[in-house]
Amino acid sequence: MTGPGSHRDSRGRRDEKHRRAALPLALAGVLLLAACAPATDASWQPAAFPAARVAVAAFPAALDPATVPSLRGLRIRNDAVGLQARVALLPGQSPVNDRMIGAVRDAIGGREAATGVGYAPEVQPRGAGLGDRSCVADSTRLPAAALLADPRLGPAGGTGTAVACDIVTAAGPYLGVRMRTVTGDAAAITADTSATLYTDLRTGETVSAEALWTAEAGPALWGDIVEALRRDAGALSLAPVQPPDEAGLAVIGSALTRSVPQAGTIVIEIPAGFSPPELQALGIVATTEPLAVAVPLEVATPFLTPFGAGLVGAVASALPFEAPAAVPAGLETIDCELVPCVALTYDDGPSGFTPAILDELRARGAAATFYVMGEKARGYADTLRRMRDEGHEIANHSWNHPSLPSLTDEQVAAQLRDTSAAIQNVVGERPKSFRPPYGEYNQNVLRIAGLPAILWDVDTFDYQRPGVDTLLARAVDAPRPGSIVLMHDIHPGTAEAAAAMYDGLLDRGFSLVTVTQIFEGDLPASGAWTSGR
């Protein structure tokens, strides 16, 4: 008799037997299917997403101004109207200089209108730090409020107008400068404009950045730029980009005004607020910050003007900058109605101390006027020629330093005539002004001289041999814009104080110029003058 347990064991053994019998059949089926499968291709890759023709990139860094030779920094700080400006000028006169100075003048005009205060050159107390006058690298890329608040760049207290500059290109004969003007304060920015200028040093041709491109560039690049921004936002769409409307083209036009060539690309800046339909479809109502887009040269080249092609080629070839020849400081065109000027003058030389004074002037790109005694001209011919070659002004201080009003007419004429002839024999040019010894003159002396008599409004009394601190207080703290400062290059203390004196004046914001420069390059025909203002 078999029970229920015996029945279950018997059925289990039958099921296991059937499973073992089915296994070879299943394996045979798998092998049969494998034999029918196609062969695999180890080199197969999925289709790639089409490469973009342009791409969102990092903004190119500005050049270090110290690496770009021959540029002359100009810096103005004027608290009366609320302005600070920095500009990088080429030597001499050039169209790009005119445009940069024009931007500063426009900023001044805006501040005059806003404050009701007329502009006049202004200096600051010692310690103002205005001796540093070059561009501050990447200052034009600062947020507007940060630019205004930076004491190196913005107006006093951060309220008013700042004009900043950057060197963006220096390759071959081309120089590129970006200027930015920001007005407002930390609470509100009322104006923020920029311009990127390029100049060809060979011809003087100067253009804004948009002139690197033909009129077809904006419409032609539209699709590539929108596609680059769409991809940067994370989209993988292959839907065609819609044609631009007038507003969209205006944005691209604005972007081209901020073009900077780099090796292999031209970087343009898409301003904040750009809102093509392709971005709106991604939930981006408008871009919230400027974006840099790099356009490869093979994409850009068909849309470059001849000037643009020359510039881009120089940058792509990494041509060394063809720096223009420096112009001696005393021969530069200086607008002393725009920048605060002081004329340093030295009497009674030359002497063995004069070369050290010339060394310090040259080291700072500064100029002075030397009132030379005729009896010393031949003995110090090399020093006089150095003065001439380095752009300083050489003027007449009589033959041997008598009080001119005490002399006869013939003696006065001889003192001045013989001195001018001695100077001309050495340097090839006659003086255009004279300084009467001791500052003593009368109308008869002026009539005989036939030259303007240049006196002074700041006397350092260096002939009294004061200590250096006293001399600096007189020479650095006393001058005002337009001052003519009296010193003598025959005293050792005057030569020893020269470096600190020049640095102190530059720190206050002064430009150190010749007497002719302080009169805007046009000396008075006659009369006696104590200052340039």
C-alpha positions, 0 to 999 in steps of 0.5 A: 500500500502506497501513501500520499508521500510515496506518490509525491516522491514518484512525481518529483522524480519524473519531473526531474527526469523530464527537465534533464531530457529537455536541457540538451534540446534548449542548448541546441536551440540556442546554438542554432539561433547564434549560428543565424545571428549577423556578425558584429562590427567592432569599429561601429560607432553611433552617429556623431552630433554635428560639430558647431561652427562657432562656440561659447568661449572664455573672454580673452584677457587684456594685455599687460600694459607693461609688455606693450612698449612706447605707450604713454599713460594719461590719468585724470582725477577731478573731484570737482566734477566727479571723474577719473579717467585712464587712457593709453596714448601712442607717441606724438599725434595720431587719430587713435589718440584723438578718439581716446581723448575725445572720449575723455572730453565727452565724459567731462562734458557729461559731468559738467552738465550733471554737476553744473561745475566747469572743468579745470585741471585739478591735482590731489595732495601727496599720497594720491597715487596718481603716478601710475597712469597706464591701463589697469589690465582687464578693468574694462571687464569689471562689473560696472559698480565695481569699476566705479568703486575701485579707487584706481579707476573710479571717481572719489567716493565711487559716484560720478564717471570712470573712463577705463582702458585695456590693450586688447591687441598689439601685433605687427603694425596694429594696436587695439584698445578698448575704452569703457565709460561708466556713470552712476554709483553703487545703487544705480548705473545710469550709463555704460558704454564701450568702444574697441578701437584698432589702428594701423600704425603705418597709415594711421587708419583707425576703425571701430571693431565693427569695421573689421566686418562686412555688412553681411557678417551679422546675418551670415553668422546669426545661425551659428551664434544662436546654435552655439548659445543653444548648445551651451544651454544644454540643448541637443536640438537639430531644428533649424535656427529661425531667421533673425528679426531686426532686433536680433540683428541689432544684438549681433551688430552690437556684439561685433563692436566688441570683436577681439582677434585671437590666435585662430579665432575672433571673439565677439561679445553677445550682450546680456538680454539676448532672447532668440526663439531658440533660447526662449524654447529652452525656458531662457527668457533672455541671457543674464550676462555677456557671453563670449563666442569664438568664431574660427578664422575659416568661418570669419574670413569671408566676412572680414574687411581688408583692414580686418583681414590684415589685423587678424592675419597679424594676430594669427601669425603672432607678429611682434608689435612694431612699436612706434618710436618714442617722442621725447617728453618735451616734444609731446603735444600736451593739453594743459587745459585738460591735464594739470601741468607744472613747468620745472625750470633750472637756472644758472647751469649747466653744471656737473650736477645737471646730468643726474637731473637729466637722468631722473627726468628721462627715467620718468618721461618728464621734461624741464626747461633750463635757463642757461648762462652763455659763458657755460655753453661751450664748456658744457656742450655735451650736456646741452646737446643731451638736453636737446636730444631728450626734448628739454627746452633750453633758454637764455639766462644772460651771459654771466648773470648781471642785474640787467636793469643796471646795464646800458642798452648795449650791455643788455643787448650783448648779454642776451644776444651773445648767450643766444648765439652761444646756445645756437652754436651748440644745439643749432637753435636759438632760445625762444624765451629768457629769464632775467637774472634775479627776476629783475627787469623793466620795460626797457629790458623787455624791449631790447630782449624781444623775447618773453621774460619767463619768471615763476610763481613757486620759488624753492629757495634751493640756493639757500641749501635747505634740507631735502624735506623742506625742498620737497615741501616747496617744490611738490606741495606748493605748485598748482596747475600751470605753475612755473617752479624755480630751481638751480641745477648748480646745487648738489641738494637740488640734484639729490632731491630730483627723483623724490621731487618728480615722483611727488609731483607725479603722485599728485597728478601733475604732468612735468612739462616745459615752459613752451608746453605749459603755454600750449606750445605757443609762447607769448611774443613778449611781456613778463610771465609768472605762470602758464595760467 
